[in-house]
Amino acid sequence: MEPGKFSHGAAAETSESTSLQAASDPARTGGLHAQVVELLGLAFSSGELNGGSTLRIEELEERCQVSRSVVREALRVLASMGMVTSRRRIGVSVLPSSEWNLYDPQIIRWRLASAGRIAQLRSLYELRAAIEPEAAKLAALRAPLSDASDLMGLAGKLWAAGRDGDTGLFLDLDIQFHRLVLSSSGNEMFGRLHTLVAEVLTGRTNYGLMPEHPHEEALQMHVDVASAIQRGDPVQARDAMLRITDRAVREMQSLWTRNPNA
């Protein structure tokens, strides 16, 4: 194999899944071991390699058409995510998803790319509904004036991007808005959850689950959150954010109903 080249080799001839083939695109990943991490992470998340499966290093070398050292480096990354464990004379065991670091953004992306996308979105939306209203309430009590001012500016830009149908800009601003609310809460644990919110907003957009033009009511709710935080009104800030999360859950409810086992 040529240095730096990533090939499916025999694996492609034995009908690898489309998702695995797509993951080998060098434009999407960094180094060779990162591509193997992507290949295997997608395989685990899609259920192609089920929890409880045992794999040999040699089998993974052949599957990915890379050297043993690359496979071992990829497995170290996946082990740090709780996805695999290696045992001498047994091989590499794929762990059940209950053992995974489900807050890892990369695992979230893999699960959103799998057939279990709806279940992953449901979990993320339920988490948002539990955390973000409380974060908004705390932000109204603790946010520096500069953060409150920035939130108002972001709410206005969000409104304009939503009305213009600029999906890319709207997504970027929406992520910034919710990240700032979480960090302005003054609770460092809430602040660290901004990557999860970013993943759910990005996933919903990338998989065509967002309207082209957000409803004016939803845009106004963001203004209401920012305004309440700027006024230092914790009750109104919490209630306005609760309306945002409740609306998002309602918008996704039809998907969950149609796919109860997804």
C-alpha positions as CSV (number, residue, x, y, z in Angstrom):
1,M,0.0,0.0,0.0
2,E,1.3,3.5,-0.9
3,P,2.2,5.7,2.1
4,G,-0.7,8.0,3.0
5,K,-3.2,6.1,0.8
6,F,-6.4,4.8,2.4
7,S,-8.0,1.9,0.5
8,H,-10.8,-0.4,1.3
9,G,-9.0,-3.2,-0.7
10,A,-10.6,-6.6,-0.2
11,A,-13.2,-5.0,2.1
12,A,-14.7,-3.0,-0.8
13,E,-14.9,-6.2,-2.9
14,T,-16.9,-7.9,-0.2
15,S,-19.6,-5.2,-0.2
16,E,-18.8,-2.7,2.5
17,S,-21.6,-0.4,3.6
18,T,-22.0,2.9,1.9
19,S,-21.4,4.8,5.1
20,L,-18.1,3.1,5.6
21,Q,-17.0,3.9,2.1
22,A,-18.0,7.5,2.5
23,A,-16.0,7.8,5.7
24,S,-12.8,7.0,3.9
25,D,-12.9,10.3,2.0
26,P,-9.6,12.0,2.9
27,A,-11.3,15.4,2.7
28,R,-13.5,14.6,5.7
29,T,-10.8,13.3,8.1
30,G,-7.3,14.2,9.2
31,G,-4.6,11.4,9.2
32,L,-4.7,7.8,8.3
33,H,-5.5,6.6,11.8
34,A,-8.3,9.3,12.0
35,Q,-9.9,7.7,8.9
36,V,-9.8,4.3,10.5
37,V,-11.4,5.7,13.7
38,E,-14.1,7.1,11.4
39,L,-14.7,3.8,9.6
40,L,-14.9,1.8,12.8
41,G,-16.9,4.4,14.7
42,L,-19.5,4.4,12.0
43,A,-19.6,0.6,11.9
44,F,-20.1,0.4,15.7
45,S,-22.8,3.2,15.7
46,S,-24.7,1.7,12.8
47,G,-24.7,-1.8,14.4
48,E,-22.7,-3.2,11.5
49,L,-20.3,-4.3,14.2
50,N,-22.5,-5.0,17.2
51,G,-21.7,-4.7,20.8
52,G,-20.3,-8.0,22.0
53,S,-18.5,-8.7,18.8
54,T,-14.9,-9.7,19.0
55,L,-12.4,-8.7,16.3
56,R,-8.8,-9.6,15.7
57,I,-6.2,-7.0,14.9
58,E,-5.3,-8.9,11.8
59,E,-9.0,-8.8,10.7
60,L,-9.0,-5.0,11.2
61,E,-5.8,-4.6,9.2
62,E,-7.4,-6.5,6.3
63,R,-10.7,-4.7,6.6
64,C,-9.2,-1.2,6.6
65,Q,-6.1,-2.0,4.5
66,V,-3.7,-0.3,6.9
67,S,-0.8,-1.3,9.1
68,R,-1.0,-2.8,12.5
69,S,0.4,0.4,14.2
70,V,-2.4,2.5,12.5
71,V,-5.1,0.0,13.7
72,R,-3.7,0.1,17.2
73,E,-3.6,3.9,17.3
74,A,-7.2,4.0,16.1
75,L,-8.3,1.5,18.7
76,R,-6.7,3.6,21.5
77,V,-8.9,6.5,20.4
78,L,-12.0,4.3,20.3
79,A,-11.1,2.8,23.7
80,S,-10.9,6.3,25.2
81,M,-14.5,6.8,24.0
82,G,-15.6,3.6,25.7
83,M,-16.4,1.8,22.4
84,V,-13.9,-1.0,22.5
85,T,-11.6,-2.9,24.9
86,S,-8.6,-5.0,24.0
87,R,-7.6,-8.2,25.8
88,R,-4.6,-10.3,25.2
89,R,-5.3,-13.6,23.5
90,I,-9.0,-12.6,23.1
91,G,-8.9,-9.7,20.7
92,V,-10.8,-6.5,20.5
93,S,-14.3,-6.5,22.0
94,V,-16.9,-4.0,20.8
95,L,-18.6,-2.7,24.0
96,P,-22.4,-2.0,24.2
97,S,-23.5,1.6,23.6
98,S,-24.3,1.8,27.4
99,E,-20.5,1.9,27.9
100,W,-19.8,4.6,25.4
101,N,-19.1,8.3,26.2
102,L,-22.4,9.4,24.7
103,Y,-21.5,13.1,25.3
104,D,-18.5,12.8,22.9
105,P,-19.4,15.0,19.8
106,Q,-17.9,12.5,17.4
107,I,-20.0,9.7,18.8
108,I,-23.1,11.9,18.5
109,R,-22.2,12.6,14.8
110,W,-21.8,8.9,14.1
111,R,-25.1,8.1,15.8
112,L,-26.8,10.8,13.8
113,A,-25.4,9.3,10.6
114,S,-26.9,5.9,11.5
115,A,-30.3,4.3,11.2
116,G,-30.8,5.3,14.9
117,R,-30.8,9.0,14.1
118,I,-34.3,9.7,15.4
119,A,-33.6,8.1,18.8
120,Q,-30.4,10.1,19.1
121,L,-32.2,13.4,18.2
122,R,-34.9,12.6,20.8
123,S,-32.3,12.0,23.5
124,L,-30.6,15.3,22.6
125,Y,-33.8,17.3,22.6
126,E,-34.9,15.9,25.9
127,L,-31.5,16.9,27.4
128,R,-31.8,20.4,26.0
129,A,-35.3,20.8,27.4
130,A,-34.0,19.8,30.8
131,I,-30.9,22.0,30.8
132,E,-31.4,25.2,28.7
133,P,-34.3,26.8,30.5
134,E,-32.4,26.6,33.8
135,A,-29.3,27.9,32.1
136,A,-31.3,30.9,30.8
137,K,-32.6,31.6,34.3
138,L,-29.1,31.6,35.8
139,A,-27.8,33.8,32.9
140,A,-30.4,36.4,33.9
141,L,-28.9,36.4,37.4
142,R,-25.2,36.1,36.5
143,A,-24.5,37.2,32.9
144,P,-22.1,40.1,32.5
145,L,-23.6,43.1,30.7
146,S,-21.4,42.4,27.7
147,D,-22.8,38.9,27.3
148,A,-26.4,40.2,27.6
149,S,-25.7,42.8,25.0
150,D,-24.1,40.2,22.7
151,L,-27.2,38.0,23.1
152,M,-29.5,40.8,22.0
153,G,-27.3,41.4,18.9
154,L,-27.3,37.7,18.1
155,A,-31.1,37.5,18.4
156,G,-31.5,40.4,16.0
157,K,-29.1,38.8,13.5
158,L,-30.9,35.4,13.9
159,W,-34.2,37.1,13.0
160,A,-32.7,38.6,9.8
161,A,-31.0,35.4,8.8
162,G,-34.2,33.4,9.4
163,R,-36.3,35.9,7.4
164,D,-33.8,35.8,4.5
165,G,-33.7,32.0,4.5
166,D,-29.9,32.0,4.9
167,T,-29.7,28.5,6.4
168,G,-25.9,28.4,6.9
169,L,-25.8,31.8,8.6
170,F,-28.8,31.0,10.7
171,L,-27.3,27.7,12.0
172,D,-24.0,29.5,12.9
173,L,-25.8,32.3,14.8
174,D,-28.2,29.8,16.5
175,I,-25.2,27.8,17.8
176,Q,-23.5,31.0,19.0
177,F,-26.7,32.1,20.7
178,H,-27.3,28.9,22.7
179,R,-23.6,28.6,23.5
180,L,-23.6,32.1,25.0
181,V,-26.7,31.4,27.1
182,L,-25.1,28.2,28.5
183,S,-21.8,29.9,29.2
184,S,-23.5,33.0,30.7
185,S,-25.2,30.8,33.2
186,G,-22.0,30.9,35.3
187,N,-22.2,27.1,35.7
188,E,-19.2,25.5,34.1
189,M,-21.0,22.2,33.7
190,F,-23.7,23.8,31.7
191,G,-21.2,25.7,29.6
192,R,-19.5,22.4,28.6
193,L,-22.8,21.2,27.1
194,H,-22.6,23.7,24.2
195,T,-21.0,21.1,21.9
196,L,-24.1,18.8,22.4
197,V,-26.4,21.7,21.5
198,A,-24.2,22.5,18.4
199,E,-24.4,18.9,17.3
200,V,-28.2,18.6,17.6
201,L,-28.7,21.9,15.7
202,T,-26.2,20.9,13.0
203,G,-27.7,17.4,12.7
204,R,-31.2,18.7,12.4
205,T,-30.1,21.2,9.6
206,N,-27.9,18.7,7.8
207,Y,-30.6,16.0,7.6
208,G,-33.2,18.4,6.3
209,L,-35.3,18.6,9.5
210,M,-35.4,22.4,9.7
211,P,-37.9,24.6,7.9
212,E,-36.3,26.9,5.2
213,H,-37.8,29.9,7.0
214,P,-38.1,29.6,10.8
215,H,-41.5,30.6,12.1
216,E,-41.6,34.2,13.4
217,E,-42.8,32.9,16.8
218,A,-39.6,30.9,17.2
219,L,-37.5,34.0,16.2
220,Q,-39.4,36.1,18.7
221,M,-38.7,33.6,21.4
222,H,-34.9,34.1,21.0
223,V,-35.4,37.8,21.3
224,D,-37.5,37.2,24.4
225,V,-34.8,35.1,26.0
226,A,-32.1,37.7,25.3
227,S,-34.3,40.6,26.5
228,A,-35.2,38.8,29.8
229,I,-31.5,38.1,30.4
230,Q,-30.6,41.7,29.7
231,R,-33.3,42.9,32.1
232,G,-32.1,40.4,34.8
233,D,-35.5,38.6,34.8
234,P,-34.8,35.0,35.6
235,V,-38.5,33.8,35.5
236,Q,-39.1,35.3,32.1
237,A,-35.7,34.1,30.8
238,R,-36.5,30.5,31.9
239,D,-40.0,30.6,30.5
240,A,-38.9,32.0,27.1
241,M,-36.2,29.3,26.7
242,L,-38.7,26.7,27.8
243,R,-41.0,27.8,25.0
244,I,-38.1,27.4,22.5
245,T,-37.3,23.9,23.7
246,D,-40.9,22.9,23.9
247,R,-41.5,24.1,20.3
248,A,-38.5,22.2,19.0
249,V,-39.7,19.0,20.7
250,R,-43.2,19.5,19.2
251,E,-41.7,20.0,15.7
252,M,-39.8,16.7,16.0
253,Q,-42.7,14.8,17.6
254,S,-44.1,13.7,14.3
255,L,-40.8,12.1,13.4
256,W,-40.7,10.2,16.7
257,T,-44.3,9.0,16.2
258,R,-43.6,7.7,12.7
259,N,-40.4,6.0,13.9
260,P,-41.1,4.7,17.4
261,N,-38.3,2.1,17.2
262,A,-35.7,4.2,15.4
